[in-house]
């Protein structure tokens, strides 16, 4: 959402700056053109007044100075004129010792500098006919005060424009935040859904989001229903196959196939593979229960149930202990963590004499899981071999040697590490280090390949 707000803000700033600068420049240009046209009318009146002041005298054309404006008499007053005719020219006393720029073409001219001064002139050059001859009259006005005032207006307008831009951006940010607040709530609810804290999205949303939320809720309900049907079907299939498999196993172990030892061995191996996969999938279905997809593993709620199940399987003589912080939860799928802990704890219970300990603690930017037992342990030279899928060191113990291999696949898929160490209890310690989960991870069903 922050990136959306940032893009909207940058887009609005860019548009406002471009449009504002273009409009401001055009407005100022039109204002200056209008001001010059207004001043041109005054200069034209002055030019016509000078034309009226020209009278016929004994020696030809004369200029009646009594009709001149006092501004033409003060040096550098900002008001100037020059009258050109065939016999000569007149110039205003205000020009003093400088010459008025000659534009060459009739009309209004701006930005003409008057030498020896800092004045910028607005000049009007006009040709007339009087007393049978052509008379050129040039009048000028100091345009500098007007341009200074115009520049001040520009600075004030720029300041007001920047203030308006800031105000618009603040209002836009508030408006965008209000408009995107339902999306923020929806994002939070989707995150809660991912963490298993809710099963549906809240349908009290703006009209624009109702179709999206309805489709997501429909998909969630359909997915959950499909998972339940699949688990029930898997459980029913497993229970239906257990009895026929037991019969086939008894036949394979009997004396009827003694004449065909290779057939007997092949049949026994294939039946063992089927039984391994069947037991594994039944355990997954039993442990997963009715958990929501993506539910976090609540240690306080889940571990006691796991320990009770292990006691029922391995007997009450085992002392199963657990050390963990109150309210601790692991940011991984409940089903995957149950399979991971179930395999490791089940393996420890098979080999332990009387004590198995589980410790779950936060460790830096992750979590540490340690399972200890007081059994015979595993020699260090064989520990890497044990982590291989299906490898077993003792064929007399019930099991198929898949547990630690499956655990290794899950841990590696999560970017973690599993180590087999010497336990302070005298047996084996399985240490699992898992990094903090920052992005969606593969589930156990995705990271563990099927048996063949």
Protein Blocks (a to p, Z undefined) as FASTA:
>chain_A
ZZmmmmmmmmmmmmmmmmmmmmmmmmmmmmmmmmmmmmmmmmmmmmmmmmmmpccdfklp
addfklpcfklmpghklpacddddfklccddfklomaccddehiacddehiacehiabdc
ddddddddeehiacdddddddfklmmmmmmmmmmmmmmmmmmmmmmmmmmmmmmmmmmmm
mmmmmmmmmmmmmnopafbdcfbdcfklmmmmmmmmmmmmmmmmmmmmmmmmmmmmmmmm
mmmmmmmmmmmmmmmlmmmmmlmmmmmmmmmmmmmmmmmmmmmmmmnmmadehiacdfkl
mmmmmmmmmmmmnopkbccdddddehiacfbdfklmmmmmmmmmmmmmmmpmkbccdddd
dehjadddddddfbebjafklmmmmmpghiafblkbgcehlmmmmmmmmmmmnopacddd
ddfkopacddddddddfbdcddfklmpccdZZ
